[in-house]
Amino acid sequence: MSPRKSARIAEQQDAAIAAAESARQAMLASERAQIVAPARNLKKRKVANTVKASCEAPVLDDFRKIKGRRGALKTMTEMPVDILVEIFSQLQPIDLLHVSRATKDLRAIVLGPHAKYLWAQAYNNVPQSEKPPPCPPGMKLHHYTSLLDDHDTPRPALPLRLASFIGVGGYGCVPNVHPKNAGWYVVKAQYDRHVRRYSQLRNEEAKVQYKKDAEADVELRLKFGNKLEKWNRKMSRSRDSNIESIRQARRLAIIERIQKEGYSAELNHFRIDKLPGVNLAREFSDKEWEKLKGKIIPVLQYQRQENTKRTLIADYRWRIQLLSKTVKSTMGKALKPSVFPPISDYARAEPFCDLIQDQSISNNDLPKRVEEHTAEILKIAASWKVESDRFLRKLLKGSNSDPKSGADVLKLAATFFKCRFCNDPITYPRILMHACLRDKPLKTKDEDEEDEDNEPQQSDGEGETDGDDGEMSYKDEDDVLFPVATPENVWNHLSSWYGSAWNEGKDNIFVDEEATAFTRAIVKACGEDPDTMTSAAMEGKDFRLECVRCSGNSKQKSRKRLVMNWKAAILHDLDNHFEDPPSDDGWKLLTDEDIAKTKETEAKSSIKWRKPLVECVHCGYVMTKDNSQVDWHISGWHRTVLRGDLPIDDWVREQTYPVLDVPMKGPPYPVKI
C-alpha cells in the first residue's frame, strides 16, 4: 500500500523550493554587484581574496540567526492534517496560542477558518475551577485568549487591555480602569466611531435610540469586565497559593534532609528561609539536594559552632560575675578611694583563671572555691598597680615631661596623659580608672579589618587564620569558613565578649605634651616649681589666676577680668590660646582681696553649676554631691544617720569620696570680676 500523500502539501513544497532557488540567485547577483574596488589603501588590496569571494556561492541558512537546536518544527507541517488537529485538540487555549506563533504554516492551521473546533475544544480542556467567563459576542476565541492569558504582557496590564475592549466612547465611559489614577476614560477609536455614526443620523428619535443602545452595550461590557476582573483575581490567588504550596513542600523536604544529617538543633536558632535554595518555587528532588547540600551544611555547621560559643560564653560570664561580686565585696573594705584593676584582669590572673575554666567544678561549688582565694584579690590589685605605674613612668621617661628632680613624676601637677579614644587631659591616678581603658569590649582583628577596609571582605569564604597567635582557628569545608568554638578559643577572646584589660595592647595611652607645657607655665605663674609641685598641693593652695590676654583684648566699656583656678586655666589655654607658645606672662596671680571677690562671685554662680559626682563608701553608688541626696541614700539604704555634733558637710565627706574618673572640666568654673 502506497503511503498517503497530500496534493496541497506537495504544491506548498514545490513552491517553497522554487522560492528558495529564486532567493539564492538574487542573493548571488547582489553580492557580485557589491564587489567594487576600494577607494583607499590600494597597495594593501588583496586580489586573491576578491577573486575567492566572487567565485564562492553563498550558503543559504534560514536558521543562521537562531542559537541552539535548529529546525525542531521544520517538518512538523508535513504530517497529515488530521493528526495535527488531533494533537492540537488536546491542548489548552494558551498552548494553542503559542503554537499559532511558532511558524507561519502552523499559524495558518491553528487560525484558519476551519479551526473553530480546535479553540472550542481547547476551552473545554480547561478545568472547571480555572474556566474564564464565556467569550463575549463579536470577539474571536484566539483574540480572547490573547486578552486573558498572554504571558508576554504583564498581568498588571490586563485592566488597560480590557479597557480597549469595553470602552464605548462619547455616550458611555469606563470608570476606574487606569491602574494609577481614578477617573473616566474612553478609547479614542471607539469615540471617533460613535461620533461618526451619531453625526450621520438625521432623525432625533434615531439619535435617542442610538444613545440607549450604546448605553445598554456599555452596561453589558462593564458587567463582562467585572466578571473578567474577578476571574483574574481568582487566578492570581490560585497561582500564588500553588507557588506557596510548592515552596512549603520544598521547605519540608529540605528540613527532612537536614534532620537526617543531624542538624535538628541548629534549625531552632536559624530561620529556614534564610538558607540558600529554600525559597524557590520548584519541585525538590534528590539530585537537587546533592547540589544544595554543599551550600546548606556549612551554614549549619557555622551555626552549630555559634551555638556552642554562646553556651560557653554564657557559662564563663556567669562565673566571672560571681568573681566580680567577691572582688567588689573585698575591695569595698579597702581604703577609699581605691584603685583596682578591671574584672577581666582578675579573671586572667591565677588562681581565678583556672577556677573559671575548670568545667569539672560545678556552679554550686564555685562560690566556695572562690571564697577560699579571697586573700589573692588584694595581692593581684597591688601587683597590677605596680606594673601599671612602671608602664606610665616608662612613657614619661621617653617624653619631654620627665623632670630632673627626684620627685614622683606621676604625682606632679604638670603630668598629663591622653587616651586614644578621647581628647580630655587625664591626670594620675585617674588614668588607671579611666573608662575608655577598662572593661570595654574590643573588636576582633577581622572586625577591625572590615571596618577599616584594609582588605576585601571574605564573603566567599576564602582564606584561613592561624590559631597559634591567639586568633580563632577556622575549618575549611566547601569553600566556607567557620570558627571552631572550643573552650580555649572562647576564653582567649575574653576581651571581645566581656571586657578588655587595662590598656590592652599597650598602645592606647600617650603623654599629653601640649597640656603638660601649658601646665608648667601656669604653675610658674603661681610662683611654684613645676618639677616638684604636685597636683594635691595645687588643689590645697587653691590658686586663682587672671588671663591677661583675654582681659586686655576685651572691648566692653565696663572692663571685667576673667579669672579661674589652675585646672580651668589649663583647659582655657588648650581651647583659646593653643596657637600661642606656653608662657607664664599670659597669667596673673590674684591677690587675697581679688580671691575673696572671686569666691563670692563663684558662690553666687554655683547655683547654676553642675555638681560633681561622688561614690558611697559603703556600696560604691555614684550620685551627685548634694547633701539632701547623700543623706537620703546613706540613711535610707545603710541606716546611718547624721550625728548632731557634726556639720553636714563634714558628714557628707565621711560617707562619700570623689569619683576618680571625672572630666577635668568641672566646678569652680571661670567667672568675671
RAWO-V897154 format. One record per residue. N is the residue number from 1. PHI is phi in radians with two decimals (* if undefined). OMEGA is omega in whole degrees, -180 to 180 (999 if undefined). D_LAST is the distance of its C-alpha to the last C-alpha in whole Angstrom. Layout:
n->[N;N]
phi->[PHI;PHI]
omega->[OMEGA;OMEGA]
d_last->[D_LAST;D_LAST]
//
This chain:
n->[1;2;3;4;5;6;7;8;9;10;11;12;13;14;15;16;17;18;19;20;21;22;23;24;25;26;27;28;29;30;31;32;33;34;35;36;37;38;39;40;41;42;43;44;45;46;47;48;49;50;51;52;53;54;55;56;57;58;59;60;61;62;63;64;65;66;67;68;69;70;71;72;73;74;75;76;77;78;79;80;81;82;83;84;85;86;87;88;89;90;91;92;93;94;95;96;97;98;99;100;101;102;103;104;105;106;107;108;109;110;111;112;113;114;115;116;117;118;119;120;121;122;123;124;125;126;127;128;129;130;131;132;133;134;135;136;137;138;139;140;141;142;143;144;145;146;147;148;149;150;151;152;153;154;155;156;157;158;159;160;161;162;163;164;165;166;167;168;169;170;171;172;173;174;175;176;177;178;179;180;181;182;183;184;185;186;187;188;189;190;191;192;193;194;195;196;197;198;199;200;201;202;203;204;205;206;207;208;209;210;211;212;213;214;215;216;217;218;219;220;221;222;223;224;225;226;227;228;229;230;231;232;233;234;235;236;237;238;239;240;241;242;243;244;245;246;247;248;249;250;251;252;253;254;255;256;257;258;259;260;261;262;263;264;265;266;267;268;269;270;271;272;273;274;275;276;277;278;279;280;281;282;283;284;285;286;287;288;289;290;291;292;293;294;295;296;297;298;299;300;301;302;303;304;305;306;307;308;309;310;311;312;313;314;315;316;317;318;319;320;321;322;323;324;325;326;327;328;329;330;331;332;333;334;335;336;337;338;339;340;341;342;343;344;345;346;347;348;349;350;351;352;353;354;355;356;357;358;359;360;361;362;363;364;365;366;367;368;369;370;371;372;373;374;375;376;377;378;379;380;381;382;383;384;385;386;387;388;389;390;391;392;393;394;395;396;397;398;399;400;401;402;403;404;405;406;407;408;409;410;411;412;413;414;415;416;417;418;419;420;421;422;423;424;425;426;427;428;429;430;431;432;433;434;435;436;437;438;439;440;441;442;443;444;445;446;447;448;449;450;451;452;453;454;455;456;457;458;459;460;461;462;463;464;465;466;467;468;469;470;471;472;473;474;475;476;477;478;479;480;481;482;483;484;485;486;487;488;489;490;491;492;493;494;495;496;497;498;499;500;501;502;503;504;505;506;507;508;509;510;511;512;513;514;515;516;517;518;519;520;521;522;523;524;525;526;527;528;529;530;531;532;533;534;535;536;537;538;539;540;541;542;543;544;545;546;547;548;549;550;551;552;553;554;555;556;557;558;559;560;561;562;563;564;565;566;567;568;569;570;571;572;573;574;575;576;577;578;579;580;581;582;583;584;585;586;587;588;589;590;591;592;593;594;595;596;597;598;599;600;601;602;603;604;605;606;607;608;609;610;611;612;613;614;615;616;617;618;619;620;621;622;623;624;625;626;627;628;629;630;631;632;633;634;635;636;637;638;639;640;641;642;643;644;645;646;647;648;649;650;651;652;653;654;655;656;657;658;659;660;661;662;663;664;665;666;667;668;669;670;671;672;673]
phi->[*;-1.26;-1.17;-1.30;-2.24;-2.10;-1.14;-1.14;-1.18;-1.10;-1.13;-1.13;-1.13;-1.10;-1.14;-1.15;-1.14;-1.12;-1.14;-1.12;-1.13;-1.10;-1.14;-1.09;-1.11;-1.16;-1.15;-1.11;-1.17;-1.15;-1.20;-1.15;-1.23;-1.45;-1.41;-2.23;-1.26;-1.18;-1.39;-2.26;0.97;-1.15;-1.22;-1.61;-1.24;-1.81;-1.21;-1.10;-1.14;-1.15;-1.13;-1.10;-1.15;-1.34;-1.57;-1.33;-1.51;-1.17;-1.64;-1.43;-2.57;-1.16;-1.99;-1.19;-1.66;-1.76;-1.57;1.51;-1.20;-2.06;1.26;-1.16;-1.91;-1.13;-1.85;-1.18;-1.30;-1.41;-1.22;-1.03;-1.12;-1.16;-1.24;-1.05;-1.10;-1.16;-1.19;-1.18;-1.24;-1.59;-1.53;-1.65;-0.99;-1.16;-1.17;-1.13;-1.15;-1.18;-1.09;-1.15;-1.78;-1.32;-2.43;-1.19;-1.15;-1.16;-1.11;-1.12;-1.30;-1.32;-1.85;-1.21;-1.15;-1.72;-1.73;-1.08;-1.06;-1.07;-1.25;-1.11;-1.19;-1.10;-1.27;-1.24;-1.32;-1.24;-1.01;-1.07;-1.28;-1.97;-1.23;-1.42;-1.05;-1.05;-1.11;-1.22;-1.15;1.54;-2.25;-1.34;-1.13;-1.25;-1.18;-1.11;-1.13;-1.10;-1.16;-1.46;-2.12;-1.30;-1.35;-1.23;-1.77;-1.03;-1.07;-1.11;-1.43;-1.04;-1.01;-1.23;-1.16;-1.21;-1.13;-1.17;-1.60;-1.69;-1.27;-2.17;1.57;-1.11;-2.04;-2.95;-2.25;-1.84;-1.47;0.99;-1.73;-1.38;-1.23;-1.88;-1.93;-1.62;2.86;-1.98;-2.32;-2.34;-1.57;-1.09;-1.10;-1.15;-1.10;-1.10;-1.13;-1.17;-1.11;-1.12;-1.18;-1.20;-1.24;-1.41;-1.39;-1.79;-1.57;-1.17;-1.14;-1.15;-1.14;-1.10;-1.13;-1.11;-1.09;-1.10;-1.10;-1.16;-1.18;-1.13;-1.12;-1.07;-1.07;-1.13;-1.19;-1.15;-1.09;-1.12;-1.09;-1.12;-1.09;-1.18;-1.14;-1.09;-1.12;-1.09;-1.16;-1.10;-1.19;-1.11;-1.12;-1.13;-1.11;-1.08;-1.14;-1.15;-1.12;-1.15;-1.14;-1.16;-1.09;-1.11;-1.10;-1.17;-1.07;-1.08;-1.17;-1.20;-1.06;-1.09;-1.15;-1.14;-1.12;-1.16;-1.37;1.61;-2.07;-1.16;-1.14;-1.20;-1.19;-1.26;-1.97;-2.52;-1.31;-1.11;-1.28;-1.52;-1.31;-1.19;1.37;-1.49;-1.56;-1.28;-1.56;-2.56;-1.09;-1.74;-2.46;-1.13;-1.13;-1.23;-1.12;-1.11;-1.32;-1.41;-1.04;-1.17;-1.72;-1.46;-1.07;-1.06;-1.13;-1.20;-1.13;-1.09;-1.12;-1.11;-1.14;-1.13;-1.10;-1.10;-1.13;-1.10;-1.13;-1.15;-1.12;-1.08;-1.20;-1.12;-1.12;-1.10;-1.21;-1.20;-1.12;-1.08;-1.13;-1.08;-1.08;-1.16;-1.12;-1.13;-1.15;-1.28;-1.24;-1.17;-1.53;-1.40;-1.17;-1.82;-1.31;-1.91;-1.92;-2.49;-1.28;-1.12;-1.11;-1.13;-1.20;-1.11;-1.15;-1.46;-1.50;-1.40;-1.64;-1.22;-1.08;-1.20;-1.13;-1.24;-1.45;-1.30;-1.28;-1.29;-1.52;-1.28;-1.16;-1.31;-1.52;-1.10;-0.99;-1.15;-1.18;-1.21;-1.10;-1.17;-1.98;-1.12;-1.11;-1.29;-1.14;-1.17;-1.17;-1.13;-1.12;-1.15;-1.13;-1.11;-1.15;-1.11;-1.16;-1.18;-1.11;-1.11;-1.15;-1.18;-1.13;-1.15;-1.11;-1.21;-1.16;-1.60;-2.07;-1.41;-1.61;-1.30;-1.30;-1.48;-1.40;-1.59;-1.23;-1.17;-1.13;-1.23;-1.65;-1.23;-1.18;-1.63;-1.76;-2.36;-2.09;-2.55;-1.81;-1.20;-1.81;-2.54;-1.87;-1.31;-1.09;-2.14;-1.66;-1.76;-1.67;-1.02;-1.07;-1.30;-1.93;-1.13;-1.16;-1.15;-1.86;-2.33;0.88;-1.91;-1.03;-1.72;-1.37;-1.29;-1.10;-1.15;-1.17;-1.14;-1.18;-1.21;-1.17;-1.50;0.97;-1.30;-2.64;-1.12;-1.17;-1.57;-1.29;-1.61;1.44;-1.53;1.80;-2.68;-1.87;-1.71;-1.51;-1.30;-1.69;1.68;-1.42;-1.13;-1.40;-2.22;-2.07;-1.80;-2.62;1.00;1.07;-2.22;-1.78;-2.59;-1.30;-1.57;-1.50;-1.91;-0.98;-1.18;-1.14;-1.14;-1.19;-1.13;-1.82;-1.00;-1.18;-1.48;-2.04;-2.12;3.07;-1.48;-1.34;-1.17;0.90;-1.14;1.67;1.03;-2.35;-1.92;-2.13;-2.37;-1.45;-1.49;-1.14;-1.16;-1.10;-1.11;-1.14;-1.14;-1.17;-1.08;-1.16;-1.20;-1.11;-1.14;-1.12;-1.44;1.47;-2.03;-1.62;-1.18;-1.44;-2.21;-1.32;-1.69;-1.14;-1.11;-1.20;-1.13;-1.15;-1.19;-1.37;0.96;-1.26;-2.28;-2.21;-1.93;-1.43;-1.17;-1.16;-1.26;-1.20;-1.28;-1.61;-1.21;-1.77;-1.30;-1.15;-1.52;-1.21;-2.04;-1.73;-1.58;-2.18;-2.90;-1.48;-1.24;-1.24;-1.12;-1.15;-1.10;-1.13;-1.12;-1.14;-1.16;-1.55;-1.99;-2.16;-1.20;-1.43;-1.49;-1.20;-1.06;-2.69;-1.32;-1.28;-1.38;-2.22;-2.26;-1.31;-1.35;-1.39;-1.10;-1.15;-1.19;-1.12;-1.11;-1.11;-1.11;-1.20;-1.16;-1.16;-1.12;-1.12;-1.22;-1.47;-1.17;-1.10;-1.56;-1.38;-1.36;-1.37;-1.23;-1.65;-2.35;-2.04;-1.30;-1.25;-1.57;-2.25;1.39;-1.18;-1.62;-2.63;-1.33;-1.40;-2.09;-1.03;-1.19;-1.19;-1.13;-1.09;-1.10;-1.24;-1.18;-1.31;-1.42;-1.72;-2.06;0.96;-1.99;-1.89;-1.27;-1.33;-1.18;-1.58;-1.99;-1.05;-1.15;-1.14;-1.18;-1.16;-1.12;-1.16;-1.26;-1.57;-2.35;-2.52;-1.18;-1.27;-1.25;-1.62;-2.12;-1.03;-1.19;-1.36;-2.92;-1.18;-1.37;-1.51;-1.07;-2.34;-2.01;-2.16]
omega->[-178;180;-178;-179;179;-179;-179;179;178;178;178;178;179;179;179;179;180;179;178;179;178;178;179;179;-180;179;179;179;-180;-180;177;-180;-178;-179;180;-180;178;-176;-176;176;-178;-179;-178;-177;179;-177;-177;179;-180;179;180;179;-179;-177;-176;177;179;179;180;179;-178;-175;-175;179;-178;178;177;-178;-177;172;-178;-179;-173;-177;-177;-178;177;177;176;-175;-178;176;177;-180;179;178;-177;-179;178;-176;172;-173;-177;177;178;177;178;176;-179;-179;-178;179;179;-180;178;177;179;-180;-173;-177;179;-178;-179;-176;179;179;-178;-177;176;179;179;178;174;180;180;177;-175;-178;-177;-176;178;174;-180;180;-179;178;180;180;178;-175;-179;172;178;178;177;177;-174;-163;-180;-178;175;177;-180;-177;178;180;-178;179;180;178;177;-180;179;179;-173;178;-176;169;-163;-174;174;-175;-179;-178;167;177;178;-175;-176;-174;177;-180;-178;-177;177;177;-173;-179;178;-180;180;-180;-180;178;180;-180;-178;-180;180;-180;-179;-176;180;179;179;178;179;-180;179;178;-180;180;180;179;177;178;176;-179;180;-178;177;177;178;178;177;178;-178;177;177;178;179;178;178;-180;177;177;180;178;178;179;179;179;179;178;177;178;-179;177;179;178;-179;179;179;177;179;179;-180;179;177;178;177;-179;-179;-177;-178;-180;178;-179;-175;178;-175;-177;177;179;-179;175;-176;-172;179;177;-175;179;-176;-178;178;179;179;177;178;178;-177;-175;-180;178;-175;-175;177;178;179;176;176;179;177;178;178;178;178;180;179;179;179;-180;179;180;178;-178;178;-179;179;177;175;177;-180;178;180;180;-179;178;-180;-179;177;179;-179;-180;-178;-7;-177;178;-179;-176;174;-178;-180;175;175;-177;180;-176;175;6;-174;179;179;-180;-178;-177;-178;-179;179;178;-179;179;177;-179;-174;180;180;-180;179;180;180;-177;-180;-179;-179;-176;180;178;179;180;180;179;179;-180;179;-180;180;178;179;179;-180;178;177;176;-178;-179;180;-179;178;-176;-177;-178;179;-178;-179;-179;178;-173;-178;-175;-179;180;-177;179;-180;176;172;-180;-177;-168;179;-174;-176;174;-173;179;174;11;180;-178;179;-178;-177;-173;180;-175;-175;169;-180;179;-179;175;176;-179;-180;180;178;180;179;-179;-177;-180;178;178;-178;180;-179;-179;-179;174;-179;178;-178;178;-177;-178;-177;-177;178;179;178;176;-176;179;-177;176;180;177;178;179;175;-177;175;-174;173;179;-179;-179;180;-179;179;178;179;-177;-177;-178;177;-178;-176;171;180;179;-179;-175;177;-179;-177;-177;178;174;179;-176;-177;179;179;-179;179;-179;179;178;-179;178;176;178;177;179;-179;179;-179;180;-179;-175;-179;179;-180;180;178;178;-179;-179;172;180;170;-176;177;177;-177;-178;-180;-180;-180;-179;-179;-179;180;180;177;-173;177;-177;178;-177;-176;176;-170;179;176;178;178;179;179;178;-179;-177;-170;-176;-178;180;180;176;180;-180;178;177;-179;-178;180;-180;-178;174;-179;179;179;178;178;177;-179;-179;176;177;179;179;178;-177;-174;179;-178;-175;173;-176;-178;180;176;178;177;-179;-177;-173;-180;179;-177;-180;177;-178;178;-174;-178;-180;178;179;179;-178;-175;-178;-177;-175;-175;174;178;-175;-179;177;-175;-177;-176;176;-176;179;178;180;177;178;177;-174;-179;173;-176;176;-177;-175;175;179;-179;179;-178;-180;-2;-180;178;178;177;179;999]
d_last->[131;129;125;124;123;121;122;119;117;120;119;116;116;118;116;113;115;116;112;111;114;113;109;110;112;110;107;109;110;106;105;108;107;103;104;104;103;99;98;96;96;100;100;99;101;103;106;107;104;106;109;108;106;109;111;109;110;107;106;106;104;103;100;98;95;95;93;95;98;100;103;103;104;106;110;108;110;113;114;116;114;115;114;111;111;111;108;106;107;105;102;99;98;95;97;100;97;96;100;100;98;99;102;104;107;105;103;107;108;105;105;108;110;112;109;108;109;107;104;105;106;102;101;103;102;98;98;98;94;93;95;94;95;98;98;98;101;101;99;101;100;99;96;95;95;93;91;90;90;89;87;86;84;81;81;78;81;83;82;82;86;87;86;88;91;90;89;91;89;90;91;89;86;84;81;78;80;77;75;72;72;74;76;80;81;85;87;88;91;92;90;93;96;95;95;98;100;99;99;103;104;105;106;103;105;105;101;100;102;100;97;98;99;96;94;96;96;92;92;95;93;89;91;92;89;87;90;89;85;86;88;85;83;85;86;82;82;85;84;81;82;85;82;80;83;84;80;80;84;82;79;82;84;81;80;83;83;80;81;84;82;80;77;77;74;72;72;70;67;68;69;72;72;69;72;74;77;76;76;79;81;84;87;86;89;89;89;86;84;85;83;80;80;79;76;75;76;73;71;72;72;68;68;70;68;64;66;67;63;61;64;63;59;59;61;59;56;57;58;54;53;55;54;50;50;52;49;46;48;49;45;44;45;44;40;37;36;39;39;43;44;45;48;50;50;51;54;55;55;58;60;58;59;63;62;60;63;66;68;70;68;68;64;66;66;63;60;63;63;59;59;61;59;55;55;55;51;49;51;51;47;47;49;47;44;45;47;43;42;44;44;40;41;43;41;38;41;42;39;36;34;37;36;38;38;40;37;37;35;35;32;30;27;27;30;30;32;33;36;38;37;33;30;28;27;29;29;32;34;32;34;37;36;35;37;38;40;42;44;44;47;48;50;54;55;57;54;51;54;55;51;50;54;55;58;60;60;64;65;68;68;69;68;68;65;66;65;65;62;60;61;63;66;68;71;73;76;77;74;71;69;67;66;68;66;67;65;64;63;61;59;59;56;54;51;52;53;51;48;47;47;44;43;47;48;46;44;41;39;37;35;32;32;29;26;28;27;24;23;25;23;20;22;23;20;19;22;25;28;28;32;31;28;28;26;27;26;22;22;23;21;17;16;12;12;10;12;13;15;13;11;14;16;13;15;13;14;11;9;5;5;7;7;10;14;17;19;16;16;20;20;17;19;22;21;20;21;24;26;25;26;25;23;21;20;18;15;14;14;11;13;14;12;8;10;11;7;7;10;10;7;10;13;12;12;15;17;17;18;21;22;24;28;30;34;36;38;41;42;39;38;34;32;28;27;27;29;31;32;33;35;37;38;38;40;42;43;44;44;42;40;38;39;38;37;34;31;30;28;30;33;31;30;34;35;33;32;29;31;31;31;28;26;23;20;19;17;14;13;10;7;4;0]
//
